[in-house]
Amino acid sequence: MEGVPFEALDIMVRLDLKPRCHYCRPDRCCGYHPEFHLWPIHTVVVGKEHSDKLPIVLVHGFMMGAACFFKWYPLLARERTVYAIDIIGMGGSGQPPFTHEHQTPEAAENLLVEPFIQWADVIGLSQFVLLGHSLGGYVASAWATRDVQRIKHLGLLSPLLGWTDERIQQTKASGRRIYTDPPPL
C-alpha cells in the first residue's frame, strides 16, 4: 500500500476449545502452554489519526484476508480509522481446531462471531460501522444481531447465505432500519 501508512496487529482473543495436548483435560489446561487458548485475530489498521468519526470495520469473504480490501484503504481512511480483520481460521488469524463439536450451525456461527466481539472489546471500540463481504457479510450480520449497541451501521456486500426472516425480525425489533440503498454515514 504505497503511500498509505498502516499498522498490522495480532489481537489475542480467548476461545474455549478442547485442547490438542494429550496432557490437557477438557476442563483445564495442563499448564505447559497457558497461551494455548489465546488465538490471534490479524488486524490491519489504516487512518489511525482519525478519531472524530465512527471507525469502519471490514470483514473479508471466504478464503480471503484483510489484504483483499487494500485498494479501498486510501479512500476509506481519508476521514476515518479503518480496521480490516481476518476471520478466525483464515488469512493471518489463528487456526484453531475445528472439531465435530462445531458441526451445528449455532456452534459454528458462535466460533466465527464471538472472537470478533472480544476483539472489539480489546481494541476499545464502543461504536463502529461494520462492513462484510461474502462470508464476511454473513459473519457481520450475525455479529450485528449480537452486538446491537456497538454496531451503528451494517453494510453487506454480496453476503453469503443472506439474512433469515428471524434475523431480519431481530434487526427490526432492535429499532434499526434495513436499507436497500446505502444510508448516509
C-alpha atoms as a printed R data frame, in Angstrom:
    type eleno elety resid chain resno       x       y      z
1   ATOM     1    CA   MET     A     1   0.000   0.000  0.000
2   ATOM     2    CA   GLU     A     2   2.326   2.613 -1.266
3   ATOM     3    CA   GLY     A     3   1.954   5.957  0.481
4   ATOM     4    CA   VAL     A     4  -0.719   4.759  2.914
5   ATOM     5    CA   PRO     A     5   0.535   4.327  6.477
6   ATOM     6    CA   PHE     A     6  -0.836   1.223  8.123
7   ATOM     7    CA   GLU     A     7  -0.243  -0.977 11.122
8   ATOM     8    CA   ALA     A     8  -0.643  -4.758 11.271
9   ATOM     9    CA   LEU     A     9  -1.593  -6.186 14.669
10  ATOM    10    CA   ASP     A    10  -2.404  -9.566 16.116
11  ATOM    11    CA   ILE     A    11  -5.096  -9.064 18.743
12  ATOM    12    CA   MET     A    12  -5.342 -12.065 21.043
13  ATOM    13    CA   VAL     A    13  -8.773 -13.487 21.913
14  ATOM    14    CA   ARG     A    14  -9.741 -16.444 24.058
15  ATOM    15    CA   LEU     A    15 -11.528 -19.396 22.515
16  ATOM    16    CA   ASP     A    16 -12.872 -22.166 24.700
17  ATOM    17    CA   LEU     A    17 -11.916 -25.095 22.533
18  ATOM    18    CA   LYS     A    18 -10.826 -28.524 23.603
19  ATOM    19    CA   PRO     A    19  -7.046 -28.595 23.818
20  ATOM    20    CA   ARG     A    20  -4.918 -30.577 21.383
21  ATOM    21    CA   CYS     A    21  -2.317 -31.521 24.010
22  ATOM    22    CA   HIS     A    22  -2.834 -35.021 25.408
23  ATOM    23    CA   TYR     A    23  -1.874 -33.750 28.897
24  ATOM    24    CA   CYS     A    24  -4.743 -31.253 28.912
25  ATOM    25    CA   ARG     A    25  -8.210 -32.108 30.109
26  ATOM    26    CA   PRO     A    26 -11.487 -30.674 28.805
27  ATOM    27    CA   ASP     A    27 -11.913 -28.621 31.990
28  ATOM    28    CA   ARG     A    28  -8.325 -27.361 32.427
29  ATOM    29    CA   CYS     A    29  -5.075 -26.676 30.620
30  ATOM    30    CA   CYS     A    30  -2.014 -28.707 31.628
31  ATOM    31    CA   GLY     A    31  -0.033 -25.523 32.266
32  ATOM    32    CA   TYR     A    32   2.710 -26.279 29.777
33  ATOM    33    CA   HIS     A    33   1.162 -23.949 27.232
34  ATOM    34    CA   PRO     A    34  -1.140 -21.467 29.031
35  ATOM    35    CA   GLU     A    35  -1.312 -19.373 25.855
36  ATOM    36    CA   PHE     A    36  -2.954 -22.288 24.057
37  ATOM    37    CA   HIS     A    37  -6.443 -20.885 24.456
38  ATOM    38    CA   LEU     A    38  -5.440 -17.500 23.034
39  ATOM    39    CA   TRP     A    39  -5.745 -17.056 19.279
40  ATOM    40    CA   PRO     A    40  -4.704 -14.068 17.158
41  ATOM    41    CA   ILE     A    41  -7.144 -12.002 15.136
42  ATOM    42    CA   HIS     A    42  -4.971 -10.443 12.431
43  ATOM    43    CA   THR     A    43  -5.873  -6.772 12.063
44  ATOM    44    CA   VAL     A    44  -4.782  -4.101  9.590
45  ATOM    45    CA   VAL     A    45  -5.316  -0.544 10.859
46  ATOM    46    CA   VAL     A    46  -5.337   2.413  8.454
47  ATOM    47    CA   GLY     A    47  -6.135   6.077  9.167
48  ATOM    48    CA   LYS     A    48  -5.403   5.754 12.864
49  ATOM    49    CA   GLU     A    49  -5.173   9.540 13.234
50  ATOM    50    CA   HIS     A    50  -8.933   9.970 12.657
51  ATOM    51    CA   SER     A    51 -10.875   9.712 15.885
52  ATOM    52    CA   ASP     A    52 -13.690  12.210 15.314
53  ATOM    53    CA   LYS     A    53 -15.881   9.893 13.194
54  ATOM    54    CA   LEU     A    54 -17.098   6.341 13.632
55  ATOM    55    CA   PRO     A    55 -14.407   3.867 12.612
56  ATOM    56    CA   ILE     A    56 -15.093   1.278  9.907
57  ATOM    57    CA   VAL     A    57 -14.508  -2.435 10.478
58  ATOM    58    CA   LEU     A    58 -14.098  -4.602  7.364
59  ATOM    59    CA   VAL     A    59 -14.651  -8.376  7.344
60  ATOM    60    CA   HIS     A    60 -13.403 -10.256  4.272
61  ATOM    61    CA   GLY     A    61 -15.009 -13.049  2.274
62  ATOM    62    CA   PHE     A    62 -14.453 -16.804  2.130
63  ATOM    63    CA   MET     A    63 -10.799 -17.907  1.925
64  ATOM    64    CA   MET     A    64  -9.551 -14.319  1.768
65  ATOM    65    CA   GLY     A    65  -7.915 -11.965  4.231
66  ATOM    66    CA   ALA     A    66  -7.764  -8.311  5.222
67  ATOM    67    CA   ALA     A    67  -5.481  -7.666  2.256
68  ATOM    68    CA   CYS     A    68  -8.411  -8.086 -0.147
69  ATOM    69    CA   PHE     A    69  -9.535  -4.561  0.803
70  ATOM    70    CA   PHE     A    70  -6.137  -2.940  0.114
71  ATOM    71    CA   LYS     A    71  -7.425  -0.779 -2.756
72  ATOM    72    CA   TRP     A    72 -10.168   0.591 -0.513
73  ATOM    73    CA   TYR     A    73  -7.870   1.635  2.339
74  ATOM    74    CA   PRO     A    74  -6.802   5.025  0.920
75  ATOM    75    CA   LEU     A    75 -10.387   6.024  0.143
76  ATOM    76    CA   LEU     A    76 -11.966   4.825  3.381
77  ATOM    77    CA   ALA     A    77  -9.137   6.106  5.602
78  ATOM    78    CA   ARG     A    78  -9.329   9.705  4.365
79  ATOM    79    CA   GLU     A    79 -11.628  10.646  7.240
80  ATOM    80    CA   ARG     A    80 -11.965   7.521  9.369
81  ATOM    81    CA   THR     A    81  -9.960   4.867 11.100
82  ATOM    82    CA   VAL     A    82 -10.342   1.563  9.235
83  ATOM    83    CA   TYR     A    83  -9.841  -1.857 10.786
84  ATOM    84    CA   ALA     A    84  -9.683  -4.839  8.431
85  ATOM    85    CA   ILE     A    85  -9.848  -8.101 10.360
86  ATOM    86    CA   ASP     A    86  -9.217 -11.689  9.337
87  ATOM    87    CA   ILE     A    87 -11.864 -14.265 10.169
88  ATOM    88    CA   ILE     A    88 -10.633 -16.908 12.601
89  ATOM    89    CA   GLY     A    89  -9.071 -19.751 10.620
90  ATOM    90    CA   MET     A    90  -8.338 -17.583  7.563
91  ATOM    91    CA   GLY     A    91  -5.759 -15.012  6.481
92  ATOM    92    CA   GLY     A    92  -3.304 -14.234  9.253
93  ATOM    93    CA   SER     A    93  -5.657 -15.107 12.114
94  ATOM    94    CA   GLY     A    94  -5.219 -18.159 14.289
95  ATOM    95    CA   GLN     A    95  -6.357 -21.520 13.022
96  ATOM    96    CA   PRO     A    96  -7.971 -23.340 15.929
97  ATOM    97    CA   PRO     A    97  -9.008 -26.963 15.578
98  ATOM    98    CA   PHE     A    98 -12.472 -27.351 14.099
99  ATOM    99    CA   THR     A    99 -13.948 -30.498 15.572
100 ATOM   100    CA   HIS     A   100 -17.181 -32.426 15.452
101 ATOM   101    CA   GLU     A   101 -18.426 -30.141 18.250
102 ATOM   102    CA   HIS     A   102 -18.636 -27.267 15.751
103 ATOM   103    CA   GLN     A   103 -20.878 -29.081 13.309
104 ATOM   104    CA   THR     A   104 -24.105 -27.469 14.436
105 ATOM   105    CA   PRO     A   105 -24.916 -24.150 12.756
106 ATOM   106    CA   GLU     A   106 -25.141 -22.395 16.122
107 ATOM   107    CA   ALA     A   107 -21.727 -23.641 17.311
108 ATOM   108    CA   ALA     A   108 -20.062 -22.772 14.004
109 ATOM   109    CA   GLU     A   109 -21.588 -19.283 13.994
110 ATOM   110    CA   ASN     A   110 -20.507 -18.792 17.591
111 ATOM   111    CA   LEU     A   111 -16.925 -19.766 16.712
112 ATOM   112    CA   LEU     A   112 -16.913 -17.150 13.926
113 ATOM   113    CA   VAL     A   113 -18.615 -14.295 15.826
114 ATOM   114    CA   GLU     A   114 -17.511 -14.488 19.473
115 ATOM   115    CA   PRO     A   115 -13.830 -13.793 18.693
116 ATOM   116    CA   PHE     A   116 -14.830 -10.541 16.966
117 ATOM   117    CA   ILE     A   117 -16.887  -9.373 19.946
118 ATOM   118    CA   GLN     A   118 -13.831  -9.985 22.146
119 ATOM   119    CA   TRP     A   119 -11.650  -8.273 19.535
120 ATOM   120    CA   ALA     A   120 -13.799  -5.111 19.685
121 ATOM   121    CA   ASP     A   121 -13.517  -5.152 23.499
122 ATOM   122    CA   VAL     A   122  -9.705  -5.447 23.361
123 ATOM   123    CA   ILE     A   123  -9.390  -2.697 20.710
124 ATOM   124    CA   GLY     A   124 -11.732  -0.497 22.757
125 ATOM   125    CA   LEU     A   125 -14.344   0.199 20.091
126 ATOM   126    CA   SER     A   126 -17.573   1.456 21.635
127 ATOM   127    CA   GLN     A   127 -19.286   2.160 18.293
128 ATOM   128    CA   PHE     A   128 -18.410   1.496 14.674
129 ATOM   129    CA   VAL     A   129 -19.607   0.870 11.133
130 ATOM   130    CA   LEU     A   130 -19.366  -2.800 10.115
131 ATOM   131    CA   LEU     A   131 -18.917  -3.876  6.506
132 ATOM   132    CA   GLY     A   132 -18.774  -7.521  5.411
133 ATOM   133    CA   HIS     A   133 -18.206  -9.182  2.048
134 ATOM   134    CA   SER     A   134 -19.316 -12.726  1.082
135 ATOM   135    CA   LEU     A   135 -18.764 -14.976  4.133
136 ATOM   136    CA   GLY     A   136 -17.735 -11.805  5.959
137 ATOM   137    CA   GLY     A   137 -21.231 -10.479  5.205
138 ATOM   138    CA   TYR     A   138 -22.757 -13.481  6.917
139 ATOM   139    CA   VAL     A   139 -20.389 -13.111  9.887
140 ATOM   140    CA   ALA     A   140 -21.076  -9.350 10.034
141 ATOM   141    CA   SER     A   141 -24.850  -9.865 10.036
142 ATOM   142    CA   ALA     A   142 -24.584 -12.447 12.828
143 ATOM   143    CA   TRP     A   143 -22.256 -10.118 14.754
144 ATOM   144    CA   ALA     A   144 -24.670  -7.189 14.307
145 ATOM   145    CA   THR     A   145 -27.567  -9.129 15.855
146 ATOM   146    CA   ARG     A   146 -25.435  -9.964 18.912
147 ATOM   147    CA   ASP     A   147 -23.699  -6.600 19.418
148 ATOM   148    CA   VAL     A   148 -26.556  -4.184 18.769
149 ATOM   149    CA   GLN     A   149 -25.330  -1.255 20.888
150 ATOM   150    CA   ARG     A   150 -21.877  -1.123 19.339
151 ATOM   151    CA   ILE     A   151 -22.603  -1.572 15.621
152 ATOM   152    CA   LYS     A   152 -24.223   1.628 14.340
153 ATOM   153    CA   HIS     A   153 -24.348   0.801 10.613
154 ATOM   154    CA   LEU     A   154 -24.073  -2.506  8.797
155 ATOM   155    CA   GLY     A   155 -23.078  -2.885  5.148
156 ATOM   156    CA   LEU     A   156 -23.295  -6.221  3.347
157 ATOM   157    CA   LEU     A   157 -21.546  -6.751  0.006
158 ATOM   158    CA   SER     A   158 -22.763  -9.940 -1.701
159 ATOM   159    CA   PRO     A   159 -23.399 -11.644  1.639
160 ATOM   160    CA   LEU     A   160 -23.116 -15.404  1.704
161 ATOM   161    CA   LEU     A   161 -26.318 -17.115  2.874
162 ATOM   162    CA   GLY     A   162 -28.159 -13.824  3.318
163 ATOM   163    CA   TRP     A   163 -30.429 -12.961  6.204
164 ATOM   164    CA   THR     A   164 -33.019 -15.304  7.584
165 ATOM   165    CA   ASP     A   165 -36.506 -14.000  8.349
166 ATOM   166    CA   GLU     A   166 -35.695 -14.419 12.035
167 ATOM   167    CA   ARG     A   167 -32.558 -12.260 11.759
168 ATOM   168    CA   ILE     A   168 -34.491  -9.565  9.855
169 ATOM   169    CA   GLN     A   169 -37.135  -9.517 12.611
170 ATOM   170    CA   GLN     A   170 -34.431  -9.258 15.297
171 ATOM   171    CA   THR     A   171 -32.900  -6.326 13.474
172 ATOM   172    CA   LYS     A   172 -36.226  -4.526 13.105
173 ATOM   173    CA   ALA     A   173 -37.117  -5.231 16.758
174 ATOM   174    CA   SER     A   174 -33.887  -3.561 17.840
175 ATOM   175    CA   GLY     A   175 -35.091  -0.338 16.220
176 ATOM   176    CA   ARG     A   176 -32.676  -0.490 13.322
177 ATOM   177    CA   ARG     A   177 -33.615   0.248  9.761
178 ATOM   178    CA   ILE     A   178 -32.853  -2.018  6.842
179 ATOM   179    CA   TYR     A   179 -31.787  -0.045  3.776
180 ATOM   180    CA   THR     A   180 -31.819  -1.128  0.181
181 ATOM   181    CA   ASP     A   181 -29.665   1.884 -0.694
182 ATOM   182    CA   PRO     A   182 -26.647   2.973  1.350
183 ATOM   183    CA   PRO     A   183 -27.553   5.283  4.220
184 ATOM   184    CA   PRO     A   184 -25.551   8.458  4.711
185 ATOM   185    CA   LEU     A   185 -22.642   7.928  7.083
